[in-house]
Amino acid sequence: MPTVLPEVAEALAAGRPVVALESTIVSHGLPRPDNLRIAREIEQAVRRGGAVPATIAVVEGRARIGLDDDALTRVATRDDVVKVSTRDLAVLVARGGTGATTVAATSHLAALAGIGIFATGGLGGVHRGARTTWDESADLQSLATTPVAVVCAGVKSILDVPATLERLETLGVPVLGYGTDSFPGFYLSDSGHGVDWRVDTPEQVAAVLTARKELSTDDRGLVLANPLPPDEQVEPGLHDRLLGDGLRAADEARVRGKDVTPFLLDFFHRQSGGVTLQANIRIVLRNAELAARVAVASA
């Protein structure tokens, strides 16, 4: 069984609100040395919202639900931290390794610990060209089988957004727009695609979560899509130029599979002069605080 940080265990036992946080953004998604500071800010955003943060990772062969400062520092600074999805968890634990959990692995471990709300930046999804490559993030299958509500800024805009929405529909995963009728595109407030359902307060989200339990439809995940305000998004023209250039650069470098997303995110950050990095940070902080408010309303 995972090791649960005492603060998190006490909160769960008392029925107080807890929010799970992924660690891949700490190890792979943000540049050093700022990643450790931002990881602490993400946890603080959860606390501002009234909940207890539980950053999840595998540290020296132990799945950890909630990290003390020493463990968080290891995940943020060590060079041997691998990106670990659900299928990799058992192997990494058996080998005594250290890994940062993706959305899929974080959701799995959060559910195992009894945490029902999880905040991240953007979901993985169906990759461009998946019709021939079959390249699809494990995040989608995890949502189909794991009873965790995920607060995110939609799916990463480097993916095939309409195909991802179709897969979520097929898998029976509800998608709610928070304060919006449009599905956000991570860096963009509006991906150009709509959502079927809109909610405008944490209490409305909590009411949906309660109804899911009463109707026994909470055997799978839920996506709460929380867009950046339009005045905080990456300028759409800049975004489109970066995406085109980044996809060509990835193809020329023969980057494939799970390496595509970190490659493109790094490309965006470098080529935008840090504009997309700052948007990424705003996304995660906003989602962490909203997830905490939903957790409080649900508790």
C-alpha positions in Angstrom: 0.0 0.0 0.0 1.1 3.6 -0.6 2.7 5.6 2.3 0.3 8.5 3.2 1.8 11.6 4.7 0.4 12.0 8.3 -1.2 15.4 7.5 -3.0 13.9 4.6 -4.0 10.7 6.5 -5.4 12.8 9.4 -7.4 15.0 7.0 -8.9 11.9 5.2 -9.8 10.2 8.5 -11.6 13.4 9.7 -13.4 13.9 6.4 -11.6 17.2 5.7 -11.0 18.2 2.0 -7.9 16.9 0.3 -6.7 17.6 -3.2 -4.3 15.3 -5.1 -1.5 16.9 -7.2 0.7 15.3 -9.8 4.5 15.4 -9.7 5.4 15.1 -13.4 4.9 18.9 -13.7 7.5 19.3 -11.0 10.1 17.0 -12.4 9.5 17.3 -16.2 7.2 20.2 -16.9 8.9 23.1 -15.2 12.5 24.3 -15.6 15.0 24.1 -12.7 15.5 25.6 -10.2 12.1 27.4 -10.3 10.3 24.0 -10.4 10.7 23.4 -6.6 9.5 26.9 -5.7 6.5 26.6 -8.0 5.7 23.1 -6.6 5.5 24.7 -3.1 3.3 27.5 -4.5 0.9 24.9 -6.0 0.5 23.3 -2.7 0.0 26.7 -1.1 -2.7 27.4 -3.6 -4.6 24.3 -2.4 -4.2 25.5 1.2 -5.5 29.0 0.2 -8.6 27.2 -1.1 -9.1 25.5 2.2 -7.9 22.0 1.5 -4.9 19.8 2.3 -2.5 19.2 -0.7 -1.3 15.7 -1.5 1.4 15.7 -4.1 1.9 12.1 -5.3 5.1 10.4 -6.5 7.2 7.3 -6.1 10.2 7.9 -3.9 12.9 5.2 -3.6 10.4 2.4 -4.3 7.6 3.7 -2.2 4.4 5.2 -3.6 3.9 8.4 -1.6 0.5 10.2 -1.1 1.7 13.6 0.0 5.3 14.6 0.1 7.3 16.2 2.9 9.8 18.9 1.8 12.7 16.4 1.5 10.8 14.1 -0.8 9.5 17.1 -2.9 13.0 18.4 -3.2 14.2 15.0 -4.4 11.6 14.8 -7.1 12.3 18.3 -8.2 16.1 18.1 -8.3 17.3 14.6 -8.9 18.3 13.5 -12.5 17.1 9.9 -12.1 13.4 10.7 -11.7 11.5 9.0 -14.4 8.0 9.8 -15.7 5.7 7.0 -14.5 2.3 6.1 -15.7 0.0 3.5 -14.2 1.5 0.6 -16.1 5.0 1.5 -14.8 4.1 1.8 -11.1 4.7 -1.8 -10.1 7.9 -2.2 -12.0 9.3 1.1 -10.6 8.3 0.2 -7.0 9.8 -3.3 -7.3 13.1 -1.8 -8.5 13.2 0.8 -5.7 13.2 3.7 -8.2 12.0 7.3 -8.0 9.3 8.5 -10.4 7.0 11.5 -11.0 3.4 10.4 -11.6 1.4 11.4 -14.7 -2.3 12.2 -14.6 -3.1 8.5 -15.0 -0.8 7.3 -12.2 -1.7 10.2 -9.9 -5.4 9.4 -10.4 -4.9 5.7 -9.7 -3.0 6.4 -6.5 -5.3 9.2 -5.3 -8.3 6.9 -5.7 -6.5 4.1 -3.8 -6.0 6.5 -0.9 -9.6 7.7 -1.0 -8.9 11.1 -2.6 -11.6 12.1 -5.0 -10.4 15.4 -6.4 -7.2 16.0 -8.4 -5.8 19.2 -9.9 -3.4 19.3 -12.9 -2.5 21.6 -15.8 -3.8 19.9 -18.9 -4.9 16.4 -19.7 -3.2 14.1 -22.2 -5.4 12.8 -25.0 -5.5 11.6 -28.6 -2.3 12.7 -30.4 -2.3 14.2 -33.8 -1.9 11.5 -36.4 -3.3 8.8 -34.1 -5.3 7.4 -37.0 -2.1 5.8 -38.1 0.1 5.7 -35.0 -2.6 4.7 -32.4 -0.9 7.2 -30.1 -3.3 8.0 -27.2 -2.5 9.1 -23.7 -3.2 6.6 -20.9 -5.0 9.6 -19.2 -8.1 8.8 -21.1 -8.3 5.1 -20.1 -7.6 6.2 -16.5 -10.5 8.6 -16.6 -12.7 5.8 -17.9 -11.9 3.5 -14.9 -10.9 5.8 -12.0 -13.4 7.6 -9.8 -11.6 10.9 -9.5 -12.7 14.4 -10.6 -9.9 16.1 -12.5 -9.6 19.9 -12.6 -7.7 20.9 -15.7 -7.4 23.5 -18.4 -8.8 21.1 -21.0 -6.3 19.0 -23.0 -3.0 20.2 -24.1 -3.4 22.2 -27.3 -0.7 20.3 -29.0 -3.1 17.3 -29.2 -6.1 16.4 -31.4 -8.7 18.2 -29.3 -11.9 17.0 -31.2 -10.7 13.4 -31.3 -10.0 13.6 -27.5 -13.5 14.9 -26.8 -15.0 12.1 -28.9 -13.0 9.5 -26.9 -14.2 11.0 -23.6 -17.7 10.8 -24.8 -17.3 7.2 -25.9 -15.7 6.3 -22.6 -18.6 7.8 -20.7 -16.5 10.5 -19.0 -18.6 13.7 -18.2 -17.0 17.0 -19.1 -18.1 20.2 -17.3 -17.0 23.7 -18.3 -16.3 25.9 -15.3 -17.8 29.3 -16.1 -17.7 28.6 -19.8 -19.6 27.0 -22.6 -16.4 26.3 -24.5 -13.8 23.6 -24.0 -10.5 25.3 -23.1 -7.3 24.5 -25.0 -4.7 24.7 -22.2 -2.8 27.8 -23.4 -6.0 29.0 -25.1 -9.2 30.0 -23.3 -11.3 28.4 -26.1 -10.2 25.4 -28.2 -13.0 26.1 -30.7 -15.1 23.2 -29.3 -18.0 23.4 -26.9 -19.0 21.5 -23.8 -22.4 20.0 -23.1 -22.6 21.1 -19.5 -21.6 24.3 -17.7 -21.2 24.9 -14.0 -20.4 28.3 -12.4 -19.7 27.6 -8.7 -17.9 25.0 -6.6 -21.2 24.2 -5.0 -22.7 23.3 -8.4 -19.8 21.0 -9.0 -20.2 19.4 -5.6 -23.9 18.8 -6.4 -22.9 16.9 -9.5 -20.4 14.8 -7.6 -23.0 14.0 -5.0 -25.6 13.0 -7.7 -23.0 10.8 -9.3 -22.6 8.8 -6.0 -26.4 8.6 -5.5 -26.8 7.3 -9.1 -23.8 5.0 -9.0 -22.2 6.7 -12.0 -19.1 7.6 -10.1 -17.2 4.5 -11.2 -15.2 6.7 -13.6 -13.6 10.1 -13.7 -15.1 13.5 -14.4 -13.3 16.4 -16.2 -13.8 19.9 -14.8 -12.4 22.2 -17.5 -11.3 25.5 -16.1 -10.1 28.0 -18.8 -7.6 30.8 -18.4 -9.3 34.2 -18.7 -9.0 35.5 -22.2 -6.7 38.3 -21.1 -4.3 35.7 -19.6 -4.2 33.2 -22.4 -1.3 33.0 -24.9 -2.0 35.2 -27.9 -3.7 32.8 -30.4 -1.5 33.9 -33.4 1.7 33.3 -31.4 0.3 29.9 -30.2 -0.5 28.8 -33.7 3.0 29.7 -35.0 4.7 27.9 -32.1 2.6 24.8 -32.6 3.4 24.6 -36.3 7.1 25.2 -35.8 7.2 22.8 -32.8 5.5 19.9 -34.7 8.0 20.3 -37.5 10.9 20.3 -35.1 9.6 17.2 -33.3 9.2 15.4 -36.6 12.7 16.4 -37.8 14.2 15.2 -34.4 12.2 11.9 -34.7 10.5 12.5 -31.3 7.8 9.9 -30.7 5.3 8.7 -28.2 5.4 10.0 -24.6 8.5 12.2 -25.4 6.4 14.4 -27.8 4.6 16.4 -25.0 7.7 17.4 -23.0 9.6 18.2 -26.2 6.8 20.5 -27.4 6.3 22.1 -24.1 10.0 22.9 -23.8 10.0 24.2 -27.4 7.0 26.5 -26.6 8.7 27.8 -23.5 12.0 28.5 -25.2 10.6 30.0 -28.4 8.1 32.2 -26.7 10.7 33.7 -24.4 8.9 32.3 -21.3 5.4 33.5 -22.3 3.9 30.0 -22.4 5.8 29.0 -19.2 4.1 31.8 -17.3 0.7 30.7 -18.7 1.4 27.2 -17.7 2.1 28.3 -14.1 -1.0 30.4 -14.0 -3.0 27.4 -15.2 -1.8 25.1 -12.5 -2.2 27.6 -9.7 -5.7 28.4 -10.8 -6.7 24.8 -11.1 -5.2 23.9 -7.7 -7.2 26.6 -5.9 -10.4 25.7 -7.7 -10.0 22.0 -6.9 -9.6 23.0 -3.2 -12.8 25.1 -3.3 -14.7 22.1 -4.9 -13.2 19.8 -2.3 -14.4 22.1 0.5 -17.9 22.3 -1.0 -18.0 18.5 -1.4 -16.8 17.9 2.2 
